[in-house]
Amino acid sequence: MQGLKDKVVIVTGGAGGIGSATCKRLAQEGAKVAVFDMNPEAAQAVVHAIKQQGGQAIAIQCDITNKAVVDQSVEETQKQFGAIDGLVNNAGWDIFKPFIKTTPDEWEKLIQINLVGMLNMHHAVLKGMVERNSGRIVNIASDAARVGSSGEAVYAACKGGLLSFSKTLAREHARNNITINVICPGPTDTALLAGVTEGAANPEKLRDAFVRAIPLGRLGQPNDLASAISFFLSDDASFITGQVLSVSGGLTMNG
């Protein structure tokens, strides 16, 4: 892909399934990757794997729900790598239960991680992008935000907010040559999905149901998402902004 070489990109949740695949793909394309994650050991393992392949990456422990920590983490990235060219808001958390069985404490955690965290990240990087008149942001939402998903009401609400927030910022900053796009994964073979299925009465039956519902006949893999994310960060997507792309194997086909 064009235009990723030597670009500085932050990936939140960079040690997870989709996050680590994205970090590795971006490094393969020549980007300098900042792996933001709550788990420093896991983030460092991703950095080690990237460096073994000749790429450039740093690991930064970051709690995206803490604005002061986010600001400090972005500053540290700039000290080590320079100005931030791209941001991937990938970190997320979910629980799978009917809304009436959830608690306010669970709502708060879902909102803090899935909504407030990405607000903190945008606020920390956008000012610099505006000053340089350049930038790429990719936000990872969910098809739950587009079509609903039983057992994920608050999560879907947060991701729905992310869709409208992204489109609004895309309008506000188009004149600054900053593109902001959204990717909505369908069922993807990650630890998050494993956590969802393990909470079911019959995990294998639920997993099989996911597969049967997908027209392409398989679960998404982290690399499927990494490719789409890298595209939106590249110069190949320089005339695309405010868009929502479902990477779901055809599970959802809304226009």
N, C-alpha and C positions, 0 to 999 in steps of 0.2 A: 504494500500500500504506500501511497505517496505522502511525504511530509511528516513522517513520524520520527525519522532519525534525529537524535539529540534533543527531542522534545522532552520536557519535564512533565511527568504525569503522576498525579496522586490517585491511588486506588484505595478506597476505604473498604474494610472487611477483606483486605488483600490476602489474608492467609486462608480464607475459606475456599470452598470448591470453585465457584464462579470467579471469585476474586483472585485466587492463585493462578488459575488458567489465564485470566486476563493479564495479570502482571507478566507472566512468562511470554505470552504472545506479544505484548507491547515491547518487551525487551528484545525479542527476536526481530522485531521491526526496527530496532535501533533506538528506542526511547529510553530515557532515564526514569526509572520507576521508583516511586516512594510507596512502600508497602505499609499502609496504616492499618493497625489491628490492635485489639485489646490484648491479644496473646503475643507477647514479644518473642517467645521461643518459636512459635509457629511462623511468625513473620520473618524471623531470621532464617528459618529453614527455606522459605521461598526465595529469599535473597541469595542464600548459598547455592540453590539450584540454578538461579539465573546467572550468577557469577561463574559457575562451572561451565556454562555454555557461552561465556565471553560477554555477557550482558552487564549492564550497570543498574544497580538497585541499592536502596537503603531501607532498613526496617525502622519504623517509628511506632512506639506504643502510643495509642491515642484513643481516648474515650470521646467519641463524637458528640455525646450529650453534654459535655462540659465545654462551654464556649472558650474559657481561658486556656484550657488544654489544647483545643483545636487551633487557636491563634498561635500558641507556642509551637505546635507541631508543624504548622505551615511555615512559620519563620525558620524553624530548623531545616526544613526541606530547602528553602531558598538559600540558606547559608551553605548547604552542602552541594546543591545542584544548580541554583540560580532561579530565575523567575518561573512561575508555574504556568505551563502552557495548556495543560489539560487536567480535568478532574472527573473521576468516575465515582459516583455515590452509589456504592454497592452494599455497604454494611446494612444488615437488617436482622430482625428477629420476629418470630411468630409463634403462636400457640394455636391449637386446633380444637376448639370446643364451641358449642352453641353460645350465642351472646348472653343469654340469660343465666348461664353458668359461669360467666367470667366475673372478675372482681375489679373494683376501681384501681387497685394496685397493679393489676395486669394491664388495664387500659393505659395507665400512666407509663409503664415500661414500654409498651408498644408505641405509644405516641412519642416518647422521648427518643427512642432508637430510630424509628422509621420516619418520623417527621421533623422533630426538633433537631436531630443530629444533622440531617441534610441541610437545614436552614443555617446551622452553624458553619458548615463547610462552604456553602455558597458565599456567605457573608465574608468569610476569611479570604477567599481567592478572587472574588469578582472585582474588587477594587483595583487590584493589580492588573487584571486583564483589561479593565476599562482604560487604565493609564497607558497600556501598551497597544490598545486598539486591536486586540487579538486574543482568542481563546476558544477552547472546546470543552463543553461539559456534557457528560452522558449520565443520566439518572436511571437507576434500575428500579422499576416499579413492579408490577405484577399483573397478569391477566385477571386476577381477582378484582383489580380496580376497574377493569373495563366491562366485565360481564357478571361480577359477583362470584362468591365462592362460599358455600355453606361451611360454617365453623370458623370463618376468618373475618368476621364483621369489622372489628376495630382495625385489624391489619389492612383490610381492603379500603377502609375509610382513609387511613394514612396514605396509602398508595394512590388513592384517588386524588387526595390533596396534592400529592407530588406531581400528578399529571397536570393539573390546572396551574400550579405554581410554575412548572417548567415552561408551559406555553406562555404564561405572562412574562416571565423573565426573557424568554426568547424574543418577544416583541420589544421589551424595554431595551435590550442590548444588541439587537440586530445591527443598528447603526454603528456599534462599536466593533463590528466584525467578530462577535462572539456567538457561536452556535450552541444551542441547548436542545438536546434531543432525549427521548425516553425509550428504553427497551423494557418490554413486558415479557418476562419468561413465563412459559407454561411449566408443567411438572418437569423438574430437572433433577437428575441423579446426584443429589448433594446431601450433606449431613442434615440440612434443614428438612428436606423431604423425608429422610430416614427418621427424624424425630417425630414427624407427623404420623408416619405409618406405624411406628412403634407404639404410639398411643392408641391405636385402633384395636378392636377386639380380635381382628384377624389381619395382621400386617401384610401378609403375602396376598391375600384376597384384595385388599385395598390397592396395593401396588399393581396387581394385574388389571384392576379396574381402570387405573390411570392409563396404562398402556393400551388397553382396548379402546379407550375413548379418543386416543390420538390417531388421526388419519394416517400418519407416517409409520405408525406401529411400533414406536419405541419412546422411551423417556428421552428428554433432552440431556445432553452431556455438557459439562462446563465449557468445553472448547466451542460448542455451538454458539454460546453466548459471547465468548471471548472474541470470536471473529466479527460478530455484529458490532460489539463495542469498539473494537479497533477501527472498524470502518467509519463509524461516526466521529472518531477522533482524528481521522486522517484527512488529508487535503482532497481525497476522492469525494468526501461529503461536504465540501466547503459551501455548497449552495443549498444545503438541507438544514433547516432549523424548525423547532417547534413541532416536531413530528413524533409519533408514537409507533414503534415497531414491535409487533408480537413475534416472539421466537418460541413457537409452541408446537411445531410439527403439524400445524393445521387445526389444532384443537379449537382455536377461535379464529374466525375469519371476518370479523367486523371491519367495515370500511372506515 
